[in-house]
């Protein structure tokens, strides 16, 4: 299953970004996690269909209403076995 690692920067902590990401990921049938990083970014690891990963990336650029996204970095990873979508 394709897996992607995203690093999202901007105003993305304290604005329900991780919860919104989880909601979108589950709706798209993706597994993985979203967690805050000490430097203010949000890290997202997602696994699933390539089209679903692309749709999640489009959402990551927008985020929830209170967010301001400055950049989304994407890196393709080797397939990883994950279950559910967790917030860390």
Secondary structure as GFF3:
##gff-version 3
##sequence-region A 1 88
A	DSSP	beta_strand	3	11	.	.	.	ID=ss1
A	DSSP	alpha_helix	17	27	.	.	.	ID=ss2
A	DSSP	beta_strand	31	36	.	.	.	ID=ss3
A	DSSP	beta_strand	42	47	.	.	.	ID=ss4
A	DSSP	alpha_helix	50	62	.	.	.	ID=ss5
A	DSSP	beta_strand	68	77	.	.	.	ID=ss6
A	DSSP	beta_strand	85	87	.	.	.	ID=ss7
###
